[in-house]
Amino acid sequence: MFYHIKELQYEAKPSKPDPLYAKKLQEVLGGQYGEISVMMQYLFQGFNCRADQKYKDLLHDIGTEEIGHVEMLATMIARLLDNAPVKEQEEAYQSDPALAAVMGGMK
């Protein structure tokens, strides 16, 4: 059903690590209204669509496009964390107590 082209549409590489910005992008990727949620909603609706085939195709097309958004965001987050000192990564997550508890365990 899906065809994966093993290259990104745009090659964006950050000039230096930035764990704080990576943290912000994680919200865009996996937050309550993030790309992963949107992708899953469209694909699930498409899989279960009983309406005319054109609507099912539309839902699948949108869900498939969202898979590309997830890939782009996940790649940028990984690149922003590449070679980032562990101390900087920890500081980025400690600025949010809830996230620090999830990532590092409750103290």
C-alpha positions, 0 to 999 in steps of 0.5 A: 500500500505504501511506497518508501523512497529512501531519500528526503524531499529536502535535505536540511541539516542543522549547523549545530546540535540544539536539544532545546529545539529538538524538544520543541519539535517533539511536541509537533511530532507526538503531542496531542495534535501532533503529526503522529496523531493526525497520521493515525486518524486519517489512516484509521478513518481510511481503513474503515471508510464505508463511503464511496471509494473516492473518500476512502482514497482521499483519506488514505492520500492524506494519511500517507502524506502525514507519514512523510511529515512524521519522517521529516520531523523525526529525522530533524529531531535526530539530527538536532540531537546528534553530537549534542552533549548529554548535559545539554540534552538533560538541561533541555528536558529538565526545564519541563518537570513533567517531561523530566519525570517521564524521561528520567524517572520520578525522584 
